[in-house]
């Protein structure tokens, strides 16, 4: 049976609660390559998304999966016991 553990560098991130948030965009075949590039560049620059996967379908439609890290903030405040 194959060993399915995450690589050593990733284990720390996973144990600290790291997860990905995904967003799927469907780009119609009528959209030019330049317009699609601008759309994805804006998403990456302003929304902090990165390209995870791209599919090109027979009709010319493109489906793009974007992802970004979900950063969980843990409170550093100690509750006062009274």
C-alpha positions as CSV (number, residue, x, y, z in Angstrom):
1,X,0.0,0.0,0.0
2,X,1.3,3.4,-0.9
3,X,2.3,5.9,1.8
4,X,-0.1,8.9,1.4
5,X,1.3,11.3,4.0
6,X,1.9,14.9,3.1
7,X,5.5,16.0,2.4
8,X,7.5,17.1,5.6
9,X,7.4,20.8,4.8
10,X,3.6,20.7,4.4
11,X,2.8,18.8,7.6
12,X,3.5,21.8,9.8
13,X,1.2,23.9,7.8
14,X,-1.6,21.3,7.8
15,X,-1.3,20.7,11.5
16,X,-1.6,24.4,12.1
17,X,-5.0,24.4,10.4
18,X,-4.0,25.4,6.9
19,X,-6.6,25.0,4.2
20,X,-7.4,26.3,0.7
21,X,-10.4,28.3,-0.4
22,X,-11.4,27.6,-4.0
23,X,-13.2,29.6,-6.7
24,X,-14.2,28.3,-10.1
25,X,-14.5,30.7,-13.0
26,X,-16.1,29.8,-16.3
27,X,-14.8,31.8,-19.2
28,X,-17.0,31.7,-22.4
29,X,-15.4,30.9,-25.7
30,X,-16.3,34.4,-27.0
31,X,-13.8,35.9,-24.5
32,X,-10.5,36.8,-26.1
33,X,-7.2,35.4,-24.6
34,X,-6.1,38.9,-23.6
35,X,-9.4,39.6,-21.8
36,X,-9.1,36.2,-20.0
37,X,-5.5,37.0,-19.0
38,X,-6.5,40.4,-17.6
39,X,-9.3,38.9,-15.6
40,X,-7.1,36.3,-14.1
41,X,-4.3,38.8,-13.4
42,X,-6.7,41.1,-11.6
43,X,-8.0,38.2,-9.5
44,X,-4.4,37.2,-8.6
45,X,-3.3,40.8,-7.8
46,X,-6.2,42.1,-5.9
47,X,-7.9,39.0,-4.6
48,X,-4.7,37.1,-3.7
49,X,-5.8,34.1,-5.8
50,X,-3.4,31.7,-7.5
51,X,-4.1,29.4,-10.5
52,X,-4.8,25.9,-9.4
53,X,-6.2,24.2,-12.5
54,X,-7.3,25.0,-16.0
55,X,-9.6,23.0,-18.4
56,X,-10.3,23.8,-22.0
57,X,-13.4,22.1,-23.3
58,X,-14.2,21.1,-26.9
59,X,-16.6,24.0,-27.5
60,X,-13.9,26.5,-26.5
61,X,-15.2,27.2,-23.0
62,X,-12.5,27.5,-20.3
63,X,-13.0,26.6,-16.7
64,X,-10.4,27.9,-14.3
65,X,-9.9,26.9,-10.6
66,X,-8.3,29.5,-8.4
67,X,-7.2,29.0,-4.8
68,X,-5.9,30.9,-1.9
69,X,-4.8,30.0,1.6
70,X,-7.2,30.4,4.5
71,X,-5.3,31.9,7.4
72,X,-6.8,31.1,10.7
73,X,-6.1,33.6,13.4
74,X,-5.7,32.3,16.9
75,X,-6.4,34.6,19.8
76,X,-3.5,35.4,22.0
77,X,-5.6,36.9,24.7
78,X,-5.8,35.0,28.0
79,X,-9.2,34.9,29.6
80,X,-9.2,36.4,33.1
81,X,-10.4,33.9,35.6
82,X,-12.2,35.8,38.4
